[in-house]
Amino acid sequence: MDKIGIVDAVNSWFGTAARDLPWRDPATPAWAVLVSEFMLQQTQVERVLPRWTAWIERWPTPAALAADPPGEAVRAWDRLGYPRRALWLHQAAVEIAERHGNRVPSAVDDLLALTGVGPYTARAVAAFAFGERHPVVDTNTRRVIARAVHGRAAAGMPAARDLDDMAKLLPDDPAAAAVFNAAAMELGAIVCTARAPRCDVCPIAEWCEWRGSGYPDNAPAKRPKQARFEGSDRQARGRVMAALRAAHGPVTRAAALAAAAPDPSPRDPAQAERAVSSLLSDGLIVAAGDALRLP
């Protein structure tokens, strides 16, 4: 494996082919980078862009968000999905404002101490916002490494070795390492895609072990398919959240139950109650007498 050749080729390609995403601008504050990492978890870039822009315009600093009720964060999250991320981001903003003087910390350990920040997000913020040298690995990066380095059609389940693989490729220079982290992700997102890799335009095609082996069908076993969304509890929860966001005030429990199941299924008559109860348990909605509202 030609580490230097791979790094140089990927970083050079990134300089001309990367999508123009606002959180990649070197002038983007660390807070805005942190917000982008929260929003991008399991969510497509195209869906994140308008929400991120509106969020940063409304809350340009952690203290600005912390000054508003958490329900406003949930409302602004809109339909990005997994709305607990909005609550976690709000709490992280409170912690940054109170513990760190309204400045996002740069140390990975300090980032990990923030609500909702896991190992990936901590390393990503440290690398992309502060230029520190850390391996940053997402699904796209794992696929690039699986194919180019290990000759496998897909990466399989995440494992500790993923970070080791990326660390071995990272250049010693922190600035170049930060670029390579972003570039490897981008390569997997727009060229080395899961279903239709564009090997004809890949900057590291000549080093790719999978390509060199004739594209063997050697992908690890696939993950079990997720349950169908249509008719699921998750859909019912989303309907309740949509109703409360639209109301801009409390709604009766009866109205929330009706929103959860507009066409009640005789197969699961308890679904609406289950959706409301789970949202209450998660803290995404709160009870106010016989009414429900955002926190």
Number of C-alpha atoms within 10 A of each C-alpha: 11 9 14 12 12 20 23 16 16 22 23 15 18 20 11 8 13 15 11 8 9 15 22 16 12 12 9 13 16 21 23 24 24 23 19 24 18 20 25 16 16 11 13 11 14 9 13 19 17 10 18 23 16 13 18 17 10 12 18 15 20 26 19 15 23 22 13 13 13 19 22 17 24 25 19 17 23 15 15 18 15 14 19 17 20 26 23 19 25 26 19 23 27 22 20 24 20 14 12 13 12 18 17 28 22 18 14 21 12 14 23 17 13 20 18 19 22 14 12 16 23 25 24 27 29 24 24 26 25 20 19 20 22 22 22 29 25 19 16 21 23 25 26 28 23 22 22 23 18 16 22 24 21 22 24 16 12 12 10 7 9 19 17 12 17 19 18 11 20 22 18 11 11 16 15 16 25 25 21 26 27 22 23 25 22 22 26 21 17 17 19 24 17 16 6 9 15 13 15 8 11 18 21 18 17 12 17 24 20 21 17 14 10 9 14 12 10 11 14 12 10 10 8 6 6 6 9 10 10 9 15 13 19 16 16 26 24 20 21 23 27 17 18 24 20 10 12 13 11 20 18 16 18 13 14 26 22 18 20 27 22 11 9 15 12 7 7 9 11 13 20 24 18 16 25 24 14 15 17 17 11 12 15 20 22 18 16 13 9 10 15 22 23 25 17
